[in-house]
Amino acid sequence: MSMDRKSFLKITGCAVAGAIAGNKLAGIDVEAQDGSAAAYPDAKTAKRWGMVIDTRKCLKAEGCDKCMAACHEVHNVPEVPTKEHEVKWIWKESYEHAFAKETEYPNEELEQLDVLVFCNHCDEPPCVRVCPTQATWKRDSDGIVMMDWHRCIGCRYCVAACPYGSRSFNWSDPRAHLDETNLNYPTRTKGVVEKCTFCDERLAKGLMPACVEACPEGAMVFGDLSDPNSEVRQLIREQRTERRKPELGTKPEVFYIL
Amino acid sequence: MSDRGRIIIGLVVFLGLITFPIWYNSAAGTDSAAPELQKAKGEECIYPVDYMRDNHMDVLMEWRDEVVRNGNRVLKVGGKTYEMSLTTTCIGCHTEKAEFCDKCHDYAAVTPYCWDCHVDPSGAALVEARVHRTSALTGEGGE
């Protein structure tokens, strides 16, 4: 059988096109299995989530740690006894450490103050810039600085980059340091960085962050910073507020009334 | 052909060695049949069983990306709505991880790391962790 070049090319071309079309059709079948994904209908949404903390209301009761306890319980945050290996999402820091202010003429009242600190969900998050796997990223929809523990490779660049110490690294198996485990939230594993996520999993179900809900004094106000009529914006408008280390240009979205 | 005897002995030894796994396993009574998995509680799976058998790992990866990266937590398939969650939706029907996931993964010799973080509601993993913790506290287990 003889075949000239022209007909050979025609036949091969048709065969390749046919194979591609066949695969496409088969592909549609598989994709039809996918269904459509959506958010919960009653999810809480905002353009820019933020928080205002009224330190005058906080810690009214001596040694109150309800917000911390609630957060750490809901998110299976381990209680590691060794100080340098500790894991924390929200904790108390002295005023001096939280705001890093030095003056020769101290304000004794402020110096006594313990300030509630956690991830600031910065508008310009340095942790996100340095993450090589995008395991941490700023969510476009609402500005939350998210964590994807599936992707974290434990390089700890973000820990070094965060000027607020908001990130903890799991030096040991966190499950070994959990008394009670919330079955509805994952634990982390050794070699992964973790931090506060503004309770994205609770917002998705229409709930407020666990710390906000747990505070008996209403010292933590959570809301949409992009909405000029929101409670957080009202507070910022009416009160003098401070952010932690604003000079670094990270634009923290947690505001403090001191 | 004075070496015939040696060659035949060599061949017999060679064949014996290369087929060792086969007759060792048949002598030990090892069964190569696929394991019997726990029957699911629900009536039907989200996708057809055959599709799930081949593609459950891809389905879970897609769910992971939808939930974590895109914030979508519910899935509508054929008029029904499901929460895209390994520990509530999947385990809701396949209630025993050890009798469903583990059995087949052991048979197929694969070790996915889903449960390193996700909590098995049946609690076996946590009991293990507590044992580990006790040994860590008493200084026996290395950490």
Interface residues (C-beta under 8 A of the other chain):
Chain A: V30 Q33 D34 G35 S36 A37 A38 A39 Y40 N76 R139 S141 M146 D148 W149 H150 S172 D173 R175 A176 H177 L178 T181 N182 L183 N184 Y185 P186 T187 R188 T189 V192 D200 A204 K205
Chain B: I46 Y47 P48 Y51 N55 E62 R64 E66 V68 R69 N70 G71 N72 R73 V74 L75 K76 V77 G78 M84 T87 T88 Y113 D116 C117 H118 V119 P121 A125 L126 A129 R130 H132 R133 A136 E143
